[in-house]
Amino acid sequence: MREYNFDGLVGPTHNYAGLARGNLASSRHEGRPANPREAALQGLAKMRFIFELGVGQAVLPPHPRPSLATLRGLGFSGSDEQVIARAAREDEHLIRLCSSAASMWAANACTCAPSEDTADGRLHITPANLQQMFHRAIEAETTYQVLSRIFADAKRFAVHRPLPGGGQFADEGAANHSRLSTPGHAAVHLFAWGRSTYREGISPRLFPARQTFEASTALARLHQLNPDRCVLAQQSPEGIDAGAFHNDVVAVANGAVLFCHEHAFVSRTALFASLQSSVGPTFTPIVVRESEVSLDRAVATYLFNSQLITRADGGMLLVAPAECLEDEAVAFYLRALVSGDGPIRELRAFDLRQSMNNGGGPACLRLRVVMSDAERAAVAANIWLDDELHAALAAWVQRHYRDRLTPADLADPALLVEGRQALDELSGLLRIGSVYPFQMA
């Protein structure tokens, strides 16, 4: 079994529309010009680094935007150009919602359970319904189509429909799920939830809690996981109100290590005791105290929205946003962390400012999928990054992406044509066939 990082390619309509309530970075940069070309190339540079480490790296395609199907479903009619023009005239905010490139954050694409963890021995995948935010909820169907095409072998893969049930089963994908493992023990699945429909508990005061307890329990059932190997933990309402809208903003796990802020979870002591018992004696929590790095600084720099990767020598590498080294307190903490005798022994910082300005660090951009060699071989799509694919994707971005985009530019009907041409070419390059509505018309 080997872990692969599936990164989302940044889409042609990457812009700063300030759509996500509770995402402080997104709100702070609302209306500023974005650079879709630079954003996509920054993401590709990080992917190439991961690939060159010898770690499995794959890519997921963007979604077509603006979503004409959504606009038509909301009552706008006529030609594509007329739909965009009328929506921009009558409800400019709706054009922003339907043009979001947020599918780039593949950590929200779905939740996965490796075949070695499931009762039927298949890799289970459930696309997130992302019910809490409209501009994310419209991603679910395309995500399902893309993942169904990539993981098409039903003997090896089970790609489920997104969870039904609206807000009660609001599911944010792998951004609220971690898998901890240690040799000789079955893996443990940690599901972090922010609210429950029926359970009593404390709630955030400022911002919405997105993931529900009910969705997390449904995913564990759907993926045929052993209930004894599942741990459910409530996200700290204090963390959510500070801008940790997903758990991966304040916690990241790898192997038997859980690296988190002290305000990541409710009842942290009880949670760690449960994980110690389930994961085994090698379970290693690394807790950053408020006195070391404040919650506000952790969210601003996305310290925990880093990729934690096992190197060939067994030590761990932290792939962090460049902002972490520009903040004095965070940089001081990280230098001490990697110079100590703990499991995290190396730090690499990446410039992902285009994504960071919209509220997504290195870990937001990738989905972790554990697969066997036979399962990897069963994927026929050309999604596995190597030098050739990286060069082809970089050239594709240079051909098709604008270097400046504001929310006002989303009303330009030419942007729709440019995006469709780009994605039509990309689907051929990745060998995923016709997965977009405009290709099936």
C-alpha positions as CSV (number, residue, x, y, z in Angstrom):
1,M,0.0,0.0,0.0
2,R,1.2,3.4,-0.9
3,E,-0.1,6.9,-0.4
4,Y,-0.8,9.2,-3.4
5,N,-1.4,12.9,-3.3
6,F,-4.2,13.9,-5.7
7,D,-3.9,17.7,-6.2
8,G,-6.6,19.8,-7.7
9,L,-5.5,21.9,-10.7
10,V,-6.5,25.5,-10.2
11,G,-9.3,26.5,-12.6
12,P,-9.3,29.3,-15.2
13,T,-11.8,31.4,-13.1
14,H,-9.7,31.6,-10.0
15,N,-10.7,34.9,-8.4
16,Y,-11.1,36.6,-5.0
17,A,-14.9,36.8,-4.6
18,G,-15.0,36.5,-0.8
19,L,-17.7,33.8,-0.9
20,A,-17.0,31.7,2.2
21,R,-18.2,33.0,5.5
22,G,-15.7,32.0,8.2
23,N,-12.8,31.8,5.7
24,L,-10.9,34.9,6.9
25,A,-8.3,34.9,4.1
26,S,-11.1,34.8,1.5
27,S,-12.9,37.7,3.1
28,R,-9.8,39.8,3.5
29,H,-8.9,39.6,-0.2
30,E,-12.4,40.0,-1.6
31,G,-12.4,42.0,-4.8
32,R,-8.6,42.1,-5.4
33,P,-7.2,41.0,-8.7
34,A,-6.2,37.4,-8.9
35,N,-3.8,35.7,-11.3
36,P,-5.2,32.3,-12.4
37,R,-2.1,31.5,-14.5
38,E,0.2,32.1,-11.5
39,A,-2.1,30.2,-9.2
40,A,-2.1,27.1,-11.4
41,L,1.7,27.2,-11.9
42,Q,2.3,27.6,-8.2
43,G,0.2,24.4,-7.6
44,L,2.1,22.5,-10.3
45,A,5.4,23.5,-8.8
46,K,4.4,22.0,-5.5
47,M,3.1,18.8,-7.2
48,R,6.4,18.5,-9.0
49,F,8.3,18.8,-5.7
50,I,6.2,16.0,-4.2
51,F,6.8,13.8,-7.2
52,E,10.5,14.4,-7.1
53,L,10.6,13.2,-3.5
54,G,9.5,9.8,-4.8
55,V,6.0,10.3,-3.3
56,G,3.0,9.4,-5.5
57,Q,1.4,12.4,-7.1
58,A,-1.7,12.7,-9.3
59,V,-3.8,15.5,-10.6
60,L,-7.6,16.2,-10.6
61,P,-9.1,18.5,-13.2
62,P,-10.9,21.8,-12.5
63,H,-14.7,22.1,-12.9
64,P,-16.3,24.2,-15.7
65,R,-17.2,27.7,-14.6
66,P,-19.4,29.6,-14.6
67,S,-21.9,26.8,-14.0
68,L,-24.5,27.4,-16.7
69,A,-26.6,24.5,-15.5
70,T,-26.9,26.1,-12.0
71,L,-27.8,29.5,-13.5
72,R,-30.4,27.9,-15.8
73,G,-31.8,25.9,-12.8
74,L,-32.3,29.2,-11.0
75,G,-34.4,30.6,-13.8
76,F,-32.0,32.3,-16.2
77,S,-32.7,31.4,-19.8
78,G,-31.6,32.1,-23.4
79,S,-28.2,31.6,-25.0
80,D,-25.2,31.0,-22.8
81,E,-24.2,34.7,-23.3
82,Q,-27.7,35.9,-22.4
83,V,-27.8,33.8,-19.3
84,I,-24.5,35.3,-18.1
85,A,-25.5,38.8,-19.0
86,R,-28.8,38.6,-17.3
87,A,-27.4,37.0,-14.1
88,A,-24.6,39.7,-14.0
89,R,-27.3,42.4,-14.4
90,E,-29.8,41.0,-11.9
91,D,-27.6,39.2,-9.3
92,E,-23.9,39.9,-9.6
93,H,-23.2,37.9,-6.4
94,L,-24.8,34.8,-8.0
95,I,-22.3,35.0,-10.9
96,R,-19.6,35.0,-8.3
97,L,-21.0,31.9,-6.7
98,C,-21.4,30.0,-10.0
99,S,-17.9,31.0,-11.1
100,S,-16.0,29.8,-8.1
101,A,-12.8,27.8,-8.8
102,A,-12.9,26.3,-5.3
103,S,-12.8,22.7,-6.6
104,M,-9.0,23.4,-6.7
105,W,-9.0,22.4,-3.0
106,A,-9.1,18.7,-3.5
107,A,-9.1,18.0,0.2
108,N,-12.8,18.8,0.0
109,A,-13.4,16.6,-3.0
110,C,-14.3,13.4,-1.1
111,T,-13.5,11.1,1.8
112,C,-11.5,7.9,1.1
113,A,-11.1,4.6,2.8
114,P,-8.3,2.2,1.6
115,S,-9.1,-1.3,0.6
116,E,-7.1,-2.7,3.5
117,D,-9.5,-0.9,5.9
118,T,-12.9,-1.9,4.4
119,A,-15.0,-5.0,4.9
120,D,-15.3,-5.7,1.2
121,G,-11.7,-5.1,0.4
122,R,-12.4,-2.2,-2.1
123,L,-11.2,1.4,-2.0
124,H,-14.3,3.4,-1.0
125,I,-14.7,7.0,-2.1
126,T,-17.6,9.4,-1.3
127,P,-17.6,12.8,-2.9
128,A,-18.4,15.5,-0.4
129,N,-21.8,17.2,-0.7
130,L,-20.4,20.5,0.7
131,Q,-23.9,21.5,1.7
132,Q,-22.9,24.4,4.0
133,M,-21.8,26.7,1.2
134,F,-23.7,27.1,-2.1
135,H,-20.6,27.7,-4.3
136,R,-19.1,24.5,-3.0
137,A,-22.4,22.4,-3.1
138,I,-22.6,22.8,-6.9
139,E,-19.3,20.9,-7.2
140,A,-20.6,17.5,-6.0
141,E,-22.1,16.2,-9.3
142,T,-19.0,16.9,-11.4
143,T,-16.7,15.6,-8.7
144,Y,-18.7,12.3,-8.7
145,Q,-18.4,12.1,-12.5
146,V,-14.7,12.7,-12.5
147,L,-14.0,10.3,-9.7
148,S,-16.2,7.6,-11.3
149,R,-14.3,7.9,-14.5
150,I,-10.9,7.7,-12.8
151,F,-11.8,4.9,-10.4
152,A,-13.9,3.0,-12.9
153,D,-13.1,-0.6,-12.0
154,A,-16.0,-1.6,-9.8
155,K,-14.2,-4.7,-8.6
156,R,-11.6,-2.6,-6.9
157,F,-13.3,0.7,-6.3
158,A,-16.6,1.8,-4.8
159,V,-17.4,5.4,-5.8
160,H,-20.6,6.4,-3.9
161,R,-23.0,9.2,-4.5
162,P,-22.6,12.2,-2.2
163,L,-24.5,11.9,1.0
164,P,-28.2,12.9,0.8
165,G,-30.1,14.8,3.4
166,G,-29.1,18.4,3.1
167,G,-27.8,20.2,6.1
168,Q,-28.2,17.3,8.5
169,F,-25.6,15.3,6.6
170,A,-23.4,18.2,5.5
171,D,-20.0,16.6,4.5
172,E,-16.8,18.6,3.9
173,G,-14.7,15.7,2.7
174,A,-11.2,14.8,3.7
175,A,-10.6,18.3,5.2
176,N,-12.4,16.9,8.3
177,H,-11.0,13.4,8.1
178,S,-7.6,11.9,9.0
179,R,-6.2,8.3,8.9
180,L,-3.6,7.3,11.5
181,S,-1.6,4.1,11.1
182,T,1.3,2.3,12.6
183,P,2.9,-1.0,11.6
184,G,1.2,-4.0,13.2
185,H,-2.0,-2.3,13.9
186,A,-5.1,-1.7,11.8
187,A,-5.5,2.0,10.8
188,V,-7.7,4.4,12.7
189,H,-10.0,6.9,11.0
190,L,-10.4,10.2,12.8
191,F,-13.5,12.1,11.8
192,A,-13.7,15.7,13.0
193,W,-17.2,17.2,13.2
194,G,-18.3,20.7,14.0
195,R,-22.0,20.4,14.8
196,S,-24.8,17.8,15.3
197,T,-28.5,18.0,14.5
198,Y,-29.5,16.1,17.6
199,R,-26.6,15.8,20.0
200,E,-26.1,18.5,22.7
201,G,-22.9,20.4,22.6
202,I,-21.3,23.8,22.4
203,S,-21.3,25.7,19.1
204,P,-19.3,28.4,17.5
205,R,-20.7,31.9,18.0
206,L,-19.4,33.8,14.9
207,F,-19.1,31.4,12.0
208,P,-20.9,28.2,10.9
209,A,-19.7,24.8,11.7
210,R,-19.8,22.9,8.4
211,Q,-19.2,19.2,9.1
212,T,-21.9,17.3,11.0
213,F,-21.6,14.4,13.3
214,E,-24.3,12.6,11.4
215,A,-22.3,12.9,8.1
216,S,-19.2,11.5,9.7
217,T,-21.0,8.5,11.1
218,A,-22.7,7.9,7.7
219,L,-19.3,7.9,5.9
220,A,-17.9,5.3,8.4
221,R,-20.9,3.0,7.7
222,L,-20.9,3.6,3.9
223,H,-17.2,2.8,3.7
224,Q,-17.7,-0.4,5.7
225,L,-15.1,0.6,8.4
226,N,-14.8,-1.3,11.6
227,P,-16.6,0.9,14.2
228,D,-13.9,0.1,16.7
229,R,-11.3,1.7,14.4
230,C,-13.2,5.0,14.0
231,V,-12.9,7.9,16.4
232,L,-15.2,10.9,16.2
233,A,-14.0,14.2,17.7
234,Q,-15.7,17.6,17.9
235,Q,-13.8,20.6,16.4
236,S,-13.2,23.3,18.8
237,P,-15.8,26.1,18.4
238,E,-13.1,28.5,19.4
239,G,-11.0,27.3,16.5
240,I,-13.9,27.7,14.1
241,D,-14.6,31.2,15.2
242,A,-10.9,32.0,14.7
243,G,-11.2,30.9,11.1
244,A,-10.5,27.2,11.2
245,F,-13.6,26.4,9.1
246,H,-12.2,22.9,8.4
247,N,-10.2,20.8,10.8
248,D,-7.2,20.7,8.5
249,V,-6.6,24.3,9.3
250,V,-5.6,23.4,12.8
251,A,-4.6,19.7,12.6
252,V,-2.7,17.3,10.2
253,A,-1.9,13.6,10.7
254,N,0.6,11.3,9.1
255,G,1.4,7.8,10.1
256,A,1.1,7.7,13.9
257,V,1.7,11.5,14.3
258,L,-1.0,14.1,15.0
259,F,0.3,17.6,14.7
260,C,-2.3,20.1,15.9
261,H,-3.0,23.3,17.8
262,E,-4.2,23.1,21.4
263,H,-7.5,24.6,20.3
264,A,-8.2,22.1,17.5
265,F,-10.5,19.8,19.4
266,V,-13.0,19.7,22.2
267,S,-11.9,17.4,25.0
268,R,-8.4,16.9,23.7
269,T,-7.2,14.8,26.6
270,A,-10.0,12.2,26.1
271,L,-9.4,12.2,22.4
272,F,-5.7,11.5,22.8
273,A,-6.4,8.8,25.2
274,S,-8.7,7.1,22.7
275,L,-6.2,7.5,19.9
276,Q,-3.4,6.1,22.1
277,S,-5.4,3.1,22.8
278,S,-6.5,2.6,19.1
279,V,-3.4,3.6,17.2
280,G,-1.0,1.9,19.6
281,P,2.1,2.9,21.6
282,T,3.7,4.8,18.7
283,F,0.9,7.4,18.6
284,T,2.7,10.7,18.8
285,P,0.7,13.9,19.4
286,I,2.5,17.2,18.7
287,V,0.5,19.9,20.3
288,V,1.3,23.6,19.6
289,R,0.4,25.7,22.6
290,E,-1.3,29.1,22.4
291,S,1.7,30.6,24.1
292,E,3.9,29.3,21.3
293,V,1.8,30.1,18.3
294,S,-1.5,31.9,18.8
295,L,-4.6,30.5,17.2
296,D,-4.9,33.7,15.1
297,R,-1.3,33.3,13.8
298,A,-1.8,29.6,13.1
299,V,-4.9,30.4,11.0
300,A,-3.2,33.4,9.3
301,T,-0.2,31.4,8.2
302,Y,-2.0,28.1,7.7
303,L,0.7,26.4,9.8
304,F,-1.3,23.2,10.1
305,N,-2.6,23.3,6.6
306,S,0.7,21.8,5.6
307,Q,1.5,18.4,4.0
308,L,3.1,16.0,6.4
309,I,5.0,13.4,4.4
310,T,7.1,10.4,5.3
311,R,10.5,10.5,3.7
312,A,12.4,7.5,2.5
313,D,14.5,7.4,5.8
314,G,11.3,7.3,7.9
315,G,11.5,10.8,9.1
316,M,8.8,13.3,8.2
317,L,8.8,16.4,6.0
318,L,6.5,19.3,6.6
319,V,5.5,21.1,3.4
320,A,4.3,24.5,4.6
321,P,3.1,27.8,3.2
322,A,5.8,30.4,2.7
323,E,3.8,32.6,5.1
324,C,5.0,30.4,8.0
325,L,8.6,31.6,7.6
326,E,7.5,35.2,7.3
327,D,5.8,35.2,10.7
328,E,8.3,35.5,13.5
329,A,6.6,33.3,16.1
330,V,5.7,30.6,13.6
331,A,9.2,30.5,12.0
332,F,10.8,30.3,15.5
333,Y,8.5,27.4,16.4
334,L,9.2,25.5,13.2
335,R,13.0,25.9,13.4
336,A,12.9,24.4,16.9
337,L,10.5,21.6,15.8
338,V,12.7,20.3,13.0
339,S,15.9,20.7,14.9
340,G,14.7,18.5,17.8
341,D,14.5,14.8,18.1
342,G,10.9,14.4,17.1
343,P,9.4,12.7,14.0
344,I,9.2,15.9,11.9
345,R,12.8,16.5,10.8
346,E,12.6,18.7,7.7
347,L,10.7,21.8,6.6
348,R,10.0,23.0,3.0
349,A,8.1,26.2,2.4
350,F,6.2,26.9,-0.8
351,D,4.8,30.1,-2.3
352,L,1.1,29.4,-2.8
353,R,-0.1,32.9,-2.3
354,Q,-2.8,32.8,-5.0
355,S,-4.4,29.9,-3.1
356,M,-3.5,31.2,0.3
357,N,-5.2,34.5,-0.4
358,N,-8.4,32.6,-1.0
359,G,-8.0,30.5,2.1
360,G,-6.2,27.3,1.1
361,G,-2.7,26.1,1.9
362,P,-0.7,23.1,0.7
363,A,-3.0,20.5,2.4
364,C,-6.2,22.1,1.0
365,L,-4.9,21.5,-2.5
366,R,-4.4,17.7,-2.1
367,L,-6.4,14.6,-1.3
368,R,-4.6,11.6,0.2
369,V,-5.5,8.3,-1.4
370,V,-3.8,5.0,-0.1
371,M,-3.7,2.4,-2.9
372,S,-2.1,-0.9,-3.7
373,D,0.1,-1.3,-6.8
374,A,-2.7,-3.3,-8.5
375,E,-5.2,-0.6,-7.7
376,R,-2.9,2.1,-9.2
377,A,-2.5,0.0,-12.3
378,A,-6.2,-0.3,-12.7
379,V,-6.5,3.5,-13.2
380,A,-6.2,4.1,-16.9
381,A,-6.5,7.9,-16.8
382,N,-3.3,9.9,-17.5
383,I,-3.3,11.5,-14.1
384,W,0.0,10.3,-12.6
385,L,2.4,13.2,-12.5
386,D,5.8,12.8,-14.1
387,D,8.2,15.1,-16.0
388,E,6.3,14.7,-19.2
389,L,2.8,15.4,-17.7
390,H,4.1,18.3,-15.7
391,A,5.5,19.9,-18.8
392,A,2.3,19.3,-20.7
393,L,0.2,20.8,-17.9
394,A,2.4,23.8,-17.5
395,A,2.2,24.5,-21.2
396,W,-1.5,24.0,-21.2
397,V,-1.9,26.6,-18.4
398,Q,0.3,29.1,-20.3
399,R,-1.9,28.7,-23.4
400,H,-5.3,29.0,-21.8
401,Y,-5.1,31.0,-18.5
402,R,-5.4,34.7,-17.9
403,D,-2.9,36.5,-15.7
404,R,-5.5,38.8,-14.2
405,L,-9.0,38.3,-13.1
406,T,-11.4,40.3,-10.8
407,P,-14.9,39.4,-9.8
408,A,-16.2,41.9,-12.3
409,D,-14.5,40.0,-15.1
410,L,-16.7,37.0,-14.4
411,A,-19.5,38.6,-16.5
412,D,-17.3,38.4,-19.6
413,P,-18.9,35.7,-21.8
414,A,-15.5,35.1,-23.4
415,L,-14.2,33.7,-20.1
416,L,-16.8,30.9,-20.5
417,V,-15.5,30.0,-24.0
418,E,-11.9,30.2,-22.9
419,G,-12.6,27.8,-20.0
420,R,-14.5,25.3,-22.0
421,Q,-11.8,25.2,-24.6
422,A,-9.2,24.6,-21.9
423,L,-11.1,21.9,-20.2
424,D,-12.0,20.1,-23.4
425,E,-8.3,19.9,-24.2
426,L,-7.4,18.9,-20.7
427,S,-9.9,16.0,-20.6
428,G,-8.2,14.6,-23.6
429,L,-4.7,15.1,-22.1
430,L,-5.7,13.3,-18.9
431,R,-7.7,10.7,-20.8
432,I,-10.8,11.0,-18.7
433,G,-13.3,11.3,-21.6
434,S,-16.3,13.5,-21.6
435,V,-17.1,14.3,-17.9
436,Y,-18.3,17.9,-18.2
437,P,-21.9,18.9,-19.1
438,F,-20.9,21.0,-22.0
439,Q,-19.1,18.0,-23.5
440,M,-22.3,15.9,-23.3
441,A,-24.7,18.4,-24.8
